[in-house]
Amino acid sequence: MRVLFVDSGAMGFHYRYAYDIFMTLKKLQHRVRQISPRNLSSRIIKEFRPEVLLVVHGNRTPLEQVRYARSLGVKTVLWLVEDPYEIDLHRGPMVEAFDLVFTNERQAVPEYNQAHVFYLPWCCNPDVHRPLKVPEQYRSDLCFVGMGFPNRLKVLNALAPFLKRLNVKLIGVWDRWGRLHPDLEKFVQPVVNDFHEVQKYFNGAKINLNIHRDPVNPPSGNSRGVGATSPNDRTFALAGCGAFQIVDATRPDLLKCFTPDQEIVLFSNPSDLAEKIKYYLAKPKLRREIGKAAHLRAYREHTYHHRLQQIFTEVIKLPKSYWGRVSRTKPVAFTFNHDYLQKNGIWSFKQPEKLGRR
């Protein structure tokens, strides 16, 4: 299948999942070309003649080019990865420009007045998110890779007297949205835009802390205050590494992806977190067992391979009228080879969950 993949056009976190998607598409034996939003043009669409235009993030992608591709019979797919934090940017013309829309947040689905909007959870890339043996400099009692959002600072600062006695690593930017407790500032290591390096910290930690971002604070593009119930990407990356993680109990959809106390551990408040850190630091065998169980579950159900197969399963279900719009002056929209689809197992994967329209 010919897939024109439009990445986010941004670096850091966005660069990482673009890499994951592109490499997985190639492994699925698609003929794929990756391009940045600023370089997407009618000329490239004509020259490459894609069957599918896959856009991830989408905020910088020119919608006139999406509509142009669609007019030629190209199936257009939008994969949103910043819901609900940037949902204000997605409503209306953006989602309406695409045949299919997939979002990382279940609560965002009814916000879009579209018939073909699906919830698609995050996932991991086994080529990146995998168990590693790492040198001493990556090892810690407790590690948190992320940004210092207010709700995270509140939890960590409440535990500062306890945490200051441990080997803690806080990877990322921690001074943008508030102040970290002075006793914890020594633990900050500003490693950004290097996802291969981040995996080493995941693997080197006895306990990885995973606190989800608040959907509203700091404000970034969710003016209606849409809630969040779906797990973040870190959950799946850590599981892919076989890393032991303690996660805040704020995202109920997490329970549909991993089993508490068997594959992950949940905490409800700072005091509960402190008790669980103490308990699991003293249980290395149990930590390894839980991390391994999460690893097996992630590779079995939650990889980019699984998610992309789910996307293409919905693509082939679109009405046949979308295909075969042929003009002598325009490129042909290719039809799917059903033998290819069956050979590559597209029919065998679980259908993505579709929620009702608002």
C-alpha positions as CSV (number, residue, x, y, z in Angstrom):
1,M,0.0,0.0,0.0
2,R,1.3,3.5,-0.8
3,V,1.1,5.7,2.3
4,L,2.1,9.4,2.4
5,F,2.9,10.0,6.0
6,V,2.8,13.6,7.2
7,D,4.5,14.1,10.6
8,S,3.8,16.8,13.1
9,G,6.6,19.1,11.9
10,A,7.9,19.4,15.5
11,M,10.8,18.0,17.4
12,G,11.1,16.3,20.9
13,F,8.2,14.1,21.8
14,H,6.6,14.6,18.3
15,Y,9.8,13.4,16.6
16,R,9.8,10.3,18.6
17,Y,6.4,9.0,17.7
18,A,6.9,10.0,14.1
19,Y,9.9,7.7,14.0
20,D,7.9,4.9,15.6
21,I,5.1,5.3,13.1
22,F,7.3,5.5,10.0
23,M,9.5,2.5,11.0
24,T,6.4,0.4,11.7
25,L,4.8,1.3,8.4
26,K,8.0,0.1,6.7
27,K,8.0,-3.1,8.6
28,L,4.4,-3.7,7.5
29,Q,5.8,-3.6,4.0
30,H,4.0,-0.5,2.9
31,R,5.5,1.8,0.3
32,V,5.8,4.9,2.6
33,R,7.1,8.4,2.2
34,Q,7.5,10.7,5.2
35,I,7.1,14.4,4.8
36,S,6.8,17.5,7.0
37,P,3.6,19.6,6.9
38,R,5.4,22.6,5.3
39,N,6.5,20.4,2.4
40,L,3.2,18.8,1.6
41,S,2.0,20.0,-1.8
42,S,-0.2,19.0,-4.7
43,R,2.9,18.2,-6.7
44,I,4.1,15.7,-4.2
45,I,0.6,14.2,-3.9
46,K,0.5,13.8,-7.7
47,E,4.0,12.4,-8.0
48,F,3.7,9.8,-5.2
49,R,0.1,8.9,-5.9
50,P,-0.7,7.6,-2.4
51,E,-3.6,5.4,-1.5
52,V,-3.6,6.7,2.0
53,L,-2.6,10.1,3.4
54,L,-1.8,9.6,7.1
55,V,-1.4,12.8,9.1
56,V,-0.3,12.7,12.7
57,H,-1.0,15.6,15.1
58,G,-2.2,17.8,12.2
59,N,-2.0,21.3,13.6
60,R,0.5,22.4,11.0
61,T,-0.8,20.5,8.1
62,P,-2.4,22.6,5.3
63,L,-6.0,21.5,5.1
64,E,-6.3,22.6,1.4
65,Q,-3.8,19.8,0.6
66,V,-5.7,17.3,2.6
67,R,-8.9,18.2,0.7
68,Y,-7.0,18.1,-2.6
69,A,-5.8,14.6,-1.9
70,R,-9.3,13.5,-0.9
71,S,-10.7,14.9,-4.2
72,L,-8.4,12.5,-6.1
73,G,-9.7,9.5,-4.2
74,V,-6.9,9.3,-1.7
75,K,-8.1,8.2,1.7
76,T,-7.2,10.7,4.4
77,V,-6.6,9.7,8.0
78,L,-5.9,12.0,11.0
79,W,-4.2,10.6,14.1
80,L,-4.6,13.1,17.0
81,V,-2.1,12.7,19.8
82,E,-2.7,15.8,21.9
83,D,-6.3,15.4,23.1
84,P,-7.7,16.9,25.1
85,Y,-4.9,19.4,25.7
86,E,-5.2,21.0,22.2
87,I,-8.7,20.0,21.4
88,D,-9.7,23.6,20.6
89,L,-7.5,23.4,17.6
90,H,-9.0,20.2,16.3
91,R,-12.7,20.9,16.3
92,G,-14.5,22.0,13.1
93,P,-12.5,22.4,9.9
94,M,-9.6,20.3,10.9
95,V,-11.4,17.0,11.7
96,E,-14.0,17.6,9.0
97,A,-11.2,17.6,6.3
98,F,-10.5,13.9,6.9
99,D,-12.3,10.7,6.1
100,L,-11.2,9.1,9.3
101,V,-10.1,10.5,12.7
102,F,-8.4,8.7,15.5
103,T,-7.8,10.3,18.9
104,N,-5.6,9.3,21.9
105,E,-8.4,10.4,24.3
106,R,-11.7,8.6,24.7
107,Q,-13.4,11.7,26.1
108,A,-12.6,13.7,22.9
109,V,-14.6,11.4,20.6
110,P,-18.1,12.9,21.4
111,E,-16.6,16.4,21.1
112,Y,-16.2,15.9,17.3
113,N,-19.4,15.9,15.3
114,Q,-18.1,13.3,12.9
115,A,-19.3,9.8,12.1
116,H,-15.8,8.3,11.6
117,V,-14.0,9.3,14.8
118,F,-12.4,6.5,16.9
119,Y,-10.6,6.2,20.2
120,L,-7.1,4.8,19.6
121,P,-5.0,4.3,22.8
122,W,-1.3,5.0,22.9
123,C,1.2,2.2,22.3
124,C,4.9,1.2,22.2
125,N,7.6,0.5,19.6
126,P,9.5,-2.8,20.5
127,D,12.5,-1.5,18.5
128,V,12.8,1.4,20.9
129,H,10.9,0.5,24.1
130,R,12.7,-2.7,25.2
131,P,14.6,-4.0,28.2
132,L,18.2,-2.8,28.4
133,K,21.1,-3.3,30.7
134,V,22.4,0.2,31.5
135,P,25.5,1.7,33.2
136,E,25.4,3.1,36.8
137,Q,24.7,6.7,35.8
138,Y,21.3,5.7,34.5
139,R,20.2,3.9,37.7
140,S,18.0,5.3,40.4
141,D,15.6,4.3,43.1
142,L,12.9,6.5,41.6
143,C,12.7,8.1,38.2
144,F,10.2,10.5,36.5
145,V,10.6,11.4,32.9
146,G,8.3,14.3,32.0
147,M,7.5,17.9,32.4
148,G,7.0,19.7,35.7
149,F,3.3,20.4,35.4
150,P,1.6,21.9,38.5
151,N,-0.2,18.7,39.6
152,R,3.1,16.8,39.4
153,L,5.0,19.4,41.4
154,K,2.3,19.3,44.0
155,V,2.8,15.5,44.5
156,L,6.6,15.6,44.5
157,N,6.9,18.6,46.7
158,A,4.6,17.0,49.3
159,L,7.1,14.1,49.4
160,A,10.3,16.1,49.4
161,P,11.4,15.2,53.0
162,F,11.1,11.5,52.1
163,L,12.4,11.7,48.5
164,K,15.5,13.7,49.3
165,R,17.0,10.6,51.0
166,L,16.6,8.5,47.9
167,N,18.5,8.3,44.6
168,V,16.0,10.2,42.5
169,K,16.2,11.3,38.8
170,L,13.8,13.9,37.4
171,I,14.4,13.9,33.6
172,G,13.0,16.9,31.7
173,V,12.1,20.5,32.2
174,W,10.9,21.2,35.8
175,D,11.0,25.0,36.2
176,R,8.5,26.2,33.6
177,W,5.1,25.9,35.4
178,G,6.1,26.2,39.0
179,R,8.9,25.7,41.5
180,L,10.3,22.3,42.6
181,H,11.1,22.0,46.3
182,P,14.7,23.1,46.9
183,D,15.5,19.6,48.3
184,L,14.6,18.1,44.9
185,E,16.3,20.5,42.6
186,K,19.5,18.5,42.7
187,F,17.8,15.5,41.1
188,V,16.8,17.3,37.8
189,Q,18.6,16.3,34.6
190,P,17.4,18.3,31.6
191,V,17.5,15.5,29.0
192,V,15.2,16.5,26.2
193,N,14.7,15.4,22.6
194,D,16.6,12.2,23.0
195,F,14.2,9.3,23.2
196,H,17.0,6.6,23.0
197,E,18.6,8.2,26.1
198,V,15.3,8.3,27.9
199,Q,14.9,4.5,27.5
200,K,18.1,4.0,29.5
201,Y,16.6,6.0,32.4
202,F,13.4,3.9,32.2
203,N,15.4,0.7,32.4
204,G,17.8,1.9,35.1
205,A,15.1,2.9,37.6
206,K,13.9,0.5,40.4
207,I,10.6,2.5,40.3
208,N,9.3,4.7,37.5
209,L,6.8,7.3,38.6
210,N,4.0,8.1,36.1
211,I,1.7,11.0,36.9
212,H,-0.7,12.1,34.2
213,R,-0.9,15.7,33.1
214,D,-4.0,17.6,34.3
215,P,-6.3,18.1,31.2
216,V,-6.9,21.8,32.0
217,N,-4.0,23.2,34.1
218,P,-1.8,24.6,32.7
219,P,-4.2,25.9,30.0
220,S,-3.1,25.0,26.5
221,G,-6.1,24.7,24.3
222,N,-9.0,23.0,26.2
223,S,-11.3,25.9,26.9
224,R,-14.3,23.7,27.5
225,G,-12.6,21.7,30.1
226,V,-12.9,18.3,28.4
227,G,-11.8,15.6,30.8
228,A,-9.2,12.9,30.3
229,T,-9.7,9.2,31.2
230,S,-7.2,7.6,28.8
231,P,-3.6,6.6,29.7
232,N,-0.6,8.6,28.4
233,D,2.1,7.4,26.1
234,R,4.6,7.0,29.0
235,T,2.5,4.1,30.4
236,F,3.1,2.1,27.2
237,A,6.7,3.1,26.7
238,L,7.5,2.0,30.3
239,A,5.6,-1.3,29.8
240,G,7.5,-1.9,26.6
241,C,10.8,-1.6,28.5
242,G,9.6,-4.0,31.1
243,A,10.0,-1.3,33.7
244,F,8.1,-1.2,36.9
245,Q,5.8,1.8,37.2
246,I,3.6,3.4,39.8
247,V,0.8,5.4,38.2
248,D,-1.7,7.9,39.5
249,A,-5.2,6.5,39.6
250,T,-6.8,9.2,37.6
251,R,-7.3,7.5,34.2
252,P,-9.9,4.7,34.4
253,D,-9.2,3.6,30.8
254,L,-5.8,2.5,32.0
255,L,-7.5,-0.5,33.6
256,K,-8.6,-1.8,30.2
257,C,-5.0,-1.8,29.1
258,F,-3.1,-3.1,32.1
259,T,-4.1,-5.0,35.3
260,P,-3.4,-3.2,38.6
261,D,-1.0,-5.0,41.0
262,Q,-0.1,-7.5,38.3
263,E,1.2,-5.3,35.5
264,I,1.2,-1.8,37.0
265,V,0.7,-0.3,40.5
266,L,-1.7,2.6,41.2
267,F,-1.5,5.3,43.8
268,S,-4.3,7.6,45.0
269,N,-2.5,10.4,46.9
270,P,0.9,11.5,48.1
271,S,0.9,9.5,51.3
272,D,-0.3,6.4,49.5
273,L,2.5,6.9,47.0
274,A,5.1,7.2,49.7
275,E,4.0,4.0,51.3
276,K,4.1,2.1,48.0
277,I,7.6,3.5,47.1
278,K,8.8,2.2,50.5
279,Y,7.1,-1.2,50.0
280,Y,8.3,-1.9,46.4
281,L,11.8,-0.7,47.0
282,A,12.1,-3.6,49.4
283,K,10.6,-6.1,46.9
284,P,13.0,-6.3,43.9
285,K,11.7,-9.7,42.8
286,L,8.1,-8.5,42.8
287,R,9.1,-5.4,40.8
288,R,10.7,-7.6,38.2
289,E,7.6,-9.8,37.9
290,I,5.2,-6.9,37.5
291,G,7.5,-5.2,35.0
292,K,7.8,-8.4,33.0
293,A,4.1,-9.0,33.0
294,A,3.6,-5.4,31.7
295,H,6.2,-6.0,29.0
296,L,4.4,-9.1,27.7
297,R,1.0,-7.4,27.7
298,A,2.4,-4.4,25.8
299,Y,4.0,-6.5,23.1
300,R,0.9,-8.7,22.9
301,E,-1.7,-5.9,22.6
302,H,-0.2,-2.4,22.5
303,T,2.3,-1.8,19.8
304,Y,2.4,0.6,16.8
305,H,1.9,-2.5,14.7
306,H,-1.4,-3.2,16.4
307,R,-2.6,0.4,16.2
308,L,-1.7,0.9,12.5
309,Q,-3.5,-2.4,11.7
310,Q,-6.6,-1.0,13.5
311,I,-6.4,2.2,11.4
312,F,-6.1,0.3,8.1
313,T,-8.9,-2.0,9.1
314,E,-11.2,1.1,9.2
315,V,-9.7,2.4,6.0
316,I,-10.7,-0.6,4.0
317,K,-14.3,-0.4,5.4
318,L,-14.9,2.9,3.8
319,P,-17.5,2.7,0.9
320,K,-16.2,1.5,-2.4
321,S,-17.3,4.8,-4.0
322,Y,-14.3,6.4,-2.4
323,W,-12.1,4.4,-4.7
324,G,-11.6,4.4,-8.4
325,R,-12.2,8.2,-9.0
326,V,-10.1,8.1,-12.2
327,S,-9.4,11.1,-14.4
328,R,-7.1,11.2,-17.4
329,T,-5.5,14.3,-16.0
330,K,-5.3,13.1,-12.4
331,P,-3.5,10.2,-10.7
332,V,-5.3,6.9,-10.2
333,A,-6.5,6.1,-6.7
334,F,-5.4,2.5,-6.3
335,T,-7.7,-0.2,-5.1
336,F,-6.8,-2.5,-2.2
337,N,-5.5,-6.0,-2.9
338,H,-7.5,-8.2,-0.6
339,D,-5.0,-11.1,-0.9
340,Y,-2.4,-8.7,0.5
341,L,-4.7,-7.6,3.3
342,Q,-5.4,-11.2,4.4
343,K,-1.7,-12.2,4.0
344,N,-0.6,-9.4,6.3
345,G,-3.3,-10.2,8.9
346,I,-5.2,-6.9,8.7
347,W,-8.5,-8.7,9.1
348,S,-7.4,-10.6,12.2
349,F,-6.9,-7.6,14.5
350,K,-9.4,-6.4,17.0
351,Q,-11.6,-3.6,15.7
352,P,-11.0,-0.2,17.3
353,E,-13.7,1.0,19.7
354,K,-16.1,3.4,18.2
355,L,-18.1,5.7,20.4
356,G,-21.4,7.4,19.6
357,R,-21.8,10.8,18.0
358,R,-22.6,13.7,20.2
